[in-house]
């Protein structure tokens, strides 16, 4: 898996597990994790699609169907 982990530069306030929407672990989710780290949290986004990212609804439906 290609999970995304970021750590705060200051004293940690805790940790947050981030689950991506059906689009996959894209740059929007990575940016969200980066913002969490800037605010003092360890953030781990688990990549449920093993590196694949959808750009259309049809692709997202197909990827989300692989989890069942």
C-alpha positions, 0 to 999 in steps of 0.5 A: 500500500502507498499510505500517506503519513505526515508528522507535526514539526512541533509537539504532537497533539495526537494522531488522526486516521484519515480515510479517503473518499471513493476517488482514492488517496489523491492530492486533496486528501494529502493536502488535508493531512498536511494541514493536520500536521501543521496543526500539531497532529500525526496524520495517516491516510490509508490507501485503500486502492493501492495507489489507484486514483479515480478521475471520473464517477465511473472509475470511482464506482469501479474502484470502490467495488474492489473493496467488497 
